[in-house]
Amino acid sequence: MQFPILSVIVFIPIVTAVIILFIPGERKNEVRVTALAGATLAMLLSAWAYFSYDIPASGYQFLEKYDWLPSLGISYQVGIDGMNAPLVLLTGIVMFTGVLISWGIDDRPREFFTFLFILATGVFGVFVALDLFMLFFFYEIAVFPMYLLIAICGWKETREYAAMKLTLYLFIGSVVSLVGALAMYFASGLGTFDMLALEGAGFSEDFQRLWFPFVFFGFAVLGGIFPFHNWSPDGHVAAPTAVSMFHAGVLMKLGAFAALRVGIMLMPEGAKFHLPWIILLSLVNVVYGAYIAMVQTDFKYVIGFSSVSHMGLVAMGFATLSRSGLLGAGVQMFSHGVMTALFFAVVGMVYDQAHTREIPRLGGFRKVMPVVAIAFIIGGLTSMGMPGFSGFIAEFPIFMGVWSSHPWIAIVAAISIVITASYIMRIVGRVFYGDLPEEFEHHVRDVTTLDKLALVLLSGILIVVGVYPSVMVPLVESGVDKILALLGGV
Amino acid sequence: MDFFSNNLLTLTLFTPVLAAALLFFIPSEEKRLIRWFAFILSLIPLGFSLALWFGFNPGQTGFQFEEKAVWYAAINSSYHIGVDGISLTMVLLTTLLTPLAILTSFSIEENVKSYMILFFLLEMGMLGVFVVLDLLLFFVFWEFGLVPMYFLINQWGSEKGEREIFGGHKMLARTYASMKFMIYTMAGSLGLLLAIQMIGVVSGTFDMVELFARWPSMEGTLFGLSVSTVKAIAFWAFVIAFAIKVPVWPFHTWLPDAHTEAPTAGSMILAGVLLKLGAYGFLRLVLPLYPAEAKYYASALAFLAVMAIIFGAFASTGQDDFKRLVAYSSVNHMGFVVLGIAAAAFARGTENATIALNGAVLQMFNHGLSAAGMFFLVGVIYERTHTRNLNDFGGLFPIVPVYGGILIFTSLASLGLPGLSGFISEFLVVRGSWPIFTGYTALAMLGLLFTGVYILKGLRKVLHGPVNEHWIGHLAEINGREIFVIVPLMVLILWIGVWPAWILDVINRAVGMLF
């Protein structure tokens, strides 16, 4: 029997969380070191799984299956393919960097890291689950700690409101998709939640057309699809920095990924029927999200809405149902995750020093924190789709996919590139360049070495994928082949 | 040695990145070390491109020094590079101007390290555009060059001057100029990006060599429109992107701001190389990909070119700012490049077309030399006087005789004095276009007349007339380092002016192959 690497990855965070609970709350450094050890291990193992995936063999690898509740056809089954391997790696990276930049948290770090790590287990679980029941199980594990993290550790002004709004949206979404999932369970007649079996269940066309929107939108709420996106900027803003990183970097991908895995892959006929109009919603996401980001004055809201805009491109890539569109969407999920984690880390660092996020009040931060400024510029260029960074590698094929099915939408969506450029340049100009306002001159200091390490890692990944796409593209491509096969070679 | 000869082009392209990476590890306080290190490293790409130049076989058809490697296999884009006579000339120009620009930048005191790193990244971006043979990578390098240039203007640009933007809001002139440069160019490249995506989807490849063979002859319907309509739209998307960069009237308004506000070395590269990217785009992509559309719309392009020549000259004459005067002269001179290209597109395959195109390519090279020289000389005097206002100078010739002599020489090259390089190329363009667009060419000659006016105006206001007492004893003569920058440019200007065959031979054969 091979080493159960995926299970180990899934359960490392929760085991770490339990260990942290046994450390007395006032011994903060022990808590931090334990958290860092757990996160490092999880990241290294996810990188190992990513790089040892056998691309020519494709399909699900590192499979594990144990019966859990055989009478209902529920089993614990995990595996990765080309679509979710990058996402597992992404989660590992965001977890590691999230712990690094949370080092300075002084208010109840024990509780903070415990919840954060339970959340991480949920996220890893959803990405690797191959059983529908397990997927929901982990999904709820991922959503619930979010409520506590925002409501307890969040920004004092809006945390109760945002936490409530976020949780309600996501629970309603998951209930709706659960209904769809149960419908599939009963209609298949197979008596199993095994997604590999359900892929071949052969649901009738009418069934798929009826139930596809339930499953797809239920999950897509978490992916931030218009018009169900407005929990997300509020949630991002209210959350503490590491949680925002997780939230925008990983959690939104959870929604998009589950919509793909459960919605599109299990009900391909439904997808073909509905996605041509869903692409219009994603177009609204892309352009309108960018526009709203442009008019915000709160630094963190700008980034929050930019996530809405960029996640719209993922949905758009899915909706083309073409090889290049799906490929781009797969890479975009990873690229956006790293990029937005970087953005939120930067916002957090600026806020920690300035105690304000109002863009007009900031300025000149390049002088005190040069590394942060460079990291933000790299992230910003990625966000603008500048060639040489991973965003270009992801967005270019998405646009190609859109060209082949809806040429006019490609032209309209391209407007978002200009809008994105304008808000990124505005932030770079207003926050990092210009003169440092007097009120900050004395108490603003540079960030710590740990923060810098996190930023260098995140921005380095954006460049590596951008310059040498072969580290990721062939892998994602092998996952796309499988989806295309399910779609009947569209 | 095999490694070197097989990868010569890749080495030329990526040595600047390597140089930037090495500079990164030098502590930023070591300004002297950084400057000298940067200068010496920048000579390496020049060495490589000289090796390319001498290893190049002008008689051979097709691209040389070709290399191909996997880059983005999923969408059939590969790292395919190679040069022909046109791109090789441009590579030589880029690698020649970069060390000179770096030498000019020795007077930069602030953030020297970041400055030099950005300069090397800029060089890589420009070289990339000239050598790639893959449409997607062309775009990658095309866009990439923008970023360092934006920061060079934004951070090291002139510190004086404010611009009022809408709503009475004031901003630093260099911020304004860099924004304008970025927004103009990005807006242009947006259409280019969409057109490239569309071509990629329709033809399934980004390889230029394959596209040259397949795309022009494609027929049928696309997206519910006839292919010829789609091609016409894509043609304009390409043309506008390149026209902004050249720049062709009426897309030129970013240029005077960017050139004026950029640091001296930035202006040298901007005028010397960056503008050529646009013209190169016309030659490398528009003419081969859209021969029919180019012919159809050639007279419109020629009209714009003539407008650029005339208005560029008029605007230049009207300036009181020495640097702005030189900036507008670029619009004027680049108009001749576009005129030559338009003429060649219209009368494809004729002898006149070949002559016009030869002139256009040589003009790209020559303007690179003279414009870089002019901006350098403006920078030299600005560093000493901290003013660019022509009315503040006057009668400086006796105070700085060497500088004055050099300025006259370079200005006359820009004016097109026979015996200097500008004359050869402008004559070729005019000679080639005359039978094709007689009316337009005649109008362009009028523009040429005003070229003389503004050049002489500049010379008179700076060097002649009553001596401005203020500068006596306060104006130092051009120093050794500065002479070292300008001498190679002067030598080349004179050499091409007297004996142009060595470079025209390479260009001529490449142009012949283009058709």
Interface residues (C-beta under 8 A of the other chain):
Chain A: R323 S324 L327 L381 M386 P387 G388 F392 I393 F396 P397 F399 M400 W403 S404 P407 A410 I411 A414 I417 V418 A421 S422 M425 G429 Y433 P469 S470 V473 P474 E477
Chain B: V70 W71 Y72 A73 A74 I75 L136 F139 V140 F141 E143 F144 V147 N154 Q155 T175 M179 M182 I183 M186 A187 L190 L193 L194 Q197 M198 G200 V201 F223
